[in-house]
Amino acid sequence: MNGQPVVTETEPFVAVMRGSILCVRWRQGATIDDAMAAAFIERAAQISPNSSPPMLVELNGMVTLTRGALLRLATNPNVGAMASVGPSVVDYILSQFFTQVYDPPYPTRHFTNTSDARAWLLNHSRSA
């Protein structure tokens, strides 16, 4: 494999620290509900309890997020910035909807590849 964490059918996401960046990969074609968002927030707090790392989120063909999930993700994660990654128009629309409607308190930006997203997060964390 290409060094990316593997998400199994039994878990909705994988979250790991890679250097100073919290990397999240959602299951292929996932529909994220409130419970999944809460589990992610809890896992992120376990991984990085004493800091607010920048977060790279691979949407991985995500289908949708519930209103409750979007609200939780906009108000609860302890992150410094979020880069969402996904090559499709749906990925872009989900990212823009999240940012414009839920107005998270941290900077967000959408990318079509992880290299550009990482560079933005690293530059953002240095300037913060």
N, C-alpha and C positions, 0 to 999 in steps of 0.2 A: 504494500500500500504506500501512499505518498507521505507518510508520517503524520497523517491526520487521525484524530481519535475516531473510533468507529462507534456509531450509535446503533444499538440493537433494537429489535422490535419491542422489547419490554421496557425500555427507557425512552423518554421523549427527547432527551438531550444529553450531551457530554459537556462538562465545563472543566477546564484546566487552566492553570497559569502557565504562560509561555513567556519567560522573562518577566517583564513588568506589565504584560497585557493579559487580561482575563479573556480566554478564547472559549466561545460557546458554539456548538454545532447542534442544530435541531435535527430531529429525525426527518428523513426525506418525506415531503408531502404532509407534514404535520398540521393539525389543527390544534392550536394552543388555547386551552381553557384556563379558567381562574386557578384551578388546583395545580396545573402544570406551571403556571407563572409563579405561584407561591412556592412550589418545590424548587424552581430555579433560583428564586431570591434567597431561599434558605441555603441552598448549596453554594451560591456566590458568597454569602456571608461566612460560611465555613472555610472556604478557600482563602479568602482575604478579609479576615475579621478586623484588622487594624488600619486598613487603607482604603482608598477609593480609586482602584485601578481603572485605566481605560479598558473598554470592553469591545472585542471584535465578535460580532454575531453573524454566523453563517446561516442564512435563512433556509438554504437547502430545499428550495421548492416548496416552502411553507404555503399552505393553502389559505389559512385565515387565523385570526386571533379574536377571541371574544372581547366584548367591551370590558369585562372585569379583568381579563388578562392585560389588555392595553393599559388600563388605569393602574394596575399594580406595577407594571413595568415602567410606567412614567413616574410613579411617586415613591417606590420602595427601594429599588436597587441602590447600593452604595457604590456608584461608579463615577469616575471623573469625566468620561466622554464615551460615546458609543458610535462605532462604525458598523453599519449593517452591510452585509455582502450578499449579493445575489444578481445573477446576470439577466433575469427575465423582467419584463414589464410589470408583472404582478409583484415581484420583489420590490421594485422601485415604488409602486403605488402603495404597498403596505408600509414601507418606510416613510414615505411622504405623509400619508394619513396619520401615522403615529406621531410624527413630529408636529404637524400643523394642528391636529385636533387635540392631542393630549399634552402638548407643550412641556416635555420633560425638562427638569431643572439643570440638565447637563447638555453640553453640545452634542449634536447628532449629525451624521452625514451618511449617505448611501454610496456604495461603491459596487462596481461590477467584478472586482477581483480583490483577493486578500492582500496582495503586495501593496497596492495603493492605499488600502484601508490601514494596514500596519504603519506605513510611512506617515499617514495623517495622524494616527493615534500617537506615534512616537514624537512627532513634532508638536502635537497638542500638549502632551504631558510635559514636555520640556518648557513650553511657554506658559504653562499654568502656574 
